[in-house]
Amino acid sequence: MTDISGIKTVLHPVSDLTAAKSVYTALLGMPPQHDESYYVGYEVAGQQIGLVPGGGAQGMTGPVAYWHVPDIEAKLAEVTAAGAGVKEAAHDVGGGRLVADITDPDGNVLGLLQDR
């Protein structure tokens, strides 16, 4: 069993990154710390709030909470042995950060995230 750090990252799929960035900037009262065409991210009270372009086109239909884990492959093995499905295998999203999406028995999407 591996330790987890809890949910520290929530990604929101958006259809219009520019429009969403305007709303989240107003809501959070600060500009994004990461502002790229593929991701806009805010750091608020120890949490990462991210905007991911593509809306539901990438299979995300709502926000996905990411559990931070020290060893993503070990955690994937543990949760799949317990009955989770793998929606998206672990992959590098930049800077050595690995993410994976799994589903619980009811199809709810849960994210795993490992910083290197």
C-alpha positions as CSV (number, residue, x, y, z in Angstrom):
1,M,0.0,0.0,0.0
2,T,1.3,3.5,-0.8
3,D,0.5,6.7,0.9
4,I,-1.5,9.4,-0.7
5,S,-1.4,13.2,-0.1
6,G,-5.1,13.8,-0.7
7,I,-6.9,15.7,-3.5
8,K,-4.8,18.7,-4.4
9,T,-5.6,19.1,-8.1
10,V,-9.0,19.5,-9.8
11,L,-9.2,19.8,-13.5
12,H,-12.2,21.3,-15.3
13,P,-12.8,20.5,-18.9
14,V,-13.8,23.7,-20.9
15,S,-15.0,24.4,-24.4
16,D,-13.6,27.9,-24.5
17,L,-10.3,28.3,-22.7
18,T,-10.2,32.1,-23.0
19,A,-13.8,32.6,-21.7
20,A,-13.2,30.1,-18.8
21,K,-10.0,31.8,-17.9
22,S,-11.8,35.1,-17.5
23,V,-14.4,33.6,-15.2
24,Y,-12.0,31.6,-13.1
25,T,-9.7,34.7,-12.8
26,A,-12.6,36.8,-11.5
27,L,-13.8,34.0,-9.2
28,L,-10.3,33.4,-7.7
29,G,-9.2,37.0,-7.7
30,M,-5.9,36.3,-9.3
31,P,-4.3,35.6,-12.6
32,P,-3.3,32.0,-13.5
33,Q,0.2,30.8,-12.6
34,H,0.3,28.6,-15.7
35,D,-1.2,30.0,-18.9
36,E,-0.7,27.8,-22.0
37,S,-2.9,26.8,-24.9
38,Y,-3.2,23.3,-23.5
39,Y,-3.7,24.2,-19.8
40,V,-4.4,27.1,-17.6
41,G,-3.7,26.6,-13.9
42,Y,-4.2,28.4,-10.7
43,E,-2.7,27.7,-7.2
44,V,-5.2,28.6,-4.5
45,A,-4.8,27.7,-0.8
46,G,-2.5,24.7,-1.6
47,Q,-4.7,23.4,-4.4
48,Q,-4.2,23.3,-8.2
49,I,-7.3,24.4,-10.1
50,G,-6.8,23.6,-13.8
51,L,-8.7,24.4,-17.0
52,V,-8.3,21.8,-19.8
53,P,-9.4,22.7,-23.3
54,G,-11.6,20.4,-25.3
55,G,-14.6,20.1,-23.0
56,G,-16.2,16.7,-23.2
57,A,-14.3,15.9,-26.4
58,Q,-11.5,14.3,-24.4
59,G,-13.8,12.1,-22.4
60,M,-14.1,14.5,-19.5
61,T,-17.7,15.5,-18.8
62,G,-17.1,17.3,-15.5
63,P,-14.4,18.1,-13.1
64,V,-11.9,15.4,-12.2
65,A,-10.3,15.4,-8.7
66,Y,-6.7,14.1,-8.7
67,W,-5.3,12.2,-5.7
68,H,-1.6,12.9,-5.3
69,V,0.4,9.7,-4.9
70,P,4.2,9.0,-4.5
71,D,4.2,6.1,-6.9
72,I,1.5,6.2,-9.6
73,E,2.3,2.7,-11.1
74,A,2.0,1.1,-7.6
75,K,-1.2,2.8,-6.9
76,L,-2.6,1.9,-10.3
77,A,-1.8,-1.8,-9.6
78,E,-3.4,-1.6,-6.2
79,V,-6.7,0.0,-7.3
80,T,-7.1,-2.1,-10.5
81,A,-6.6,-5.2,-8.3
82,A,-9.4,-3.9,-6.2
83,G,-11.7,-3.5,-9.2
84,A,-11.0,-0.1,-10.7
85,G,-10.9,0.3,-14.4
86,V,-8.1,2.2,-16.2
87,K,-9.6,5.0,-18.3
88,E,-6.3,6.6,-19.2
89,A,-2.9,5.0,-18.4
90,A,-0.2,6.9,-16.6
91,H,1.5,9.4,-18.9
92,D,3.7,12.5,-18.6
93,V,1.9,15.8,-19.0
94,G,5.0,17.9,-18.8
95,G,7.7,18.6,-16.3
96,G,7.9,15.0,-15.2
97,R,4.3,15.1,-13.8
98,L,2.5,11.9,-14.4
99,V,-1.3,11.5,-14.4
100,A,-3.7,8.6,-14.9
101,D,-7.5,8.4,-14.8
102,I,-9.4,5.4,-13.3
103,T,-13.0,4.5,-12.9
104,D,-14.7,3.1,-9.8
105,P,-17.3,0.3,-10.2
106,D,-20.0,2.9,-10.9
107,G,-18.0,4.6,-13.7
108,N,-17.0,7.7,-11.7
109,V,-13.7,9.1,-12.9
110,L,-10.9,9.5,-10.4
111,G,-7.5,10.9,-11.1
112,L,-4.1,9.9,-9.9
113,L,-1.1,12.4,-10.0
114,Q,2.6,11.9,-9.3
115,D,5.1,14.7,-9.3
116,R,8.6,13.6,-9.9
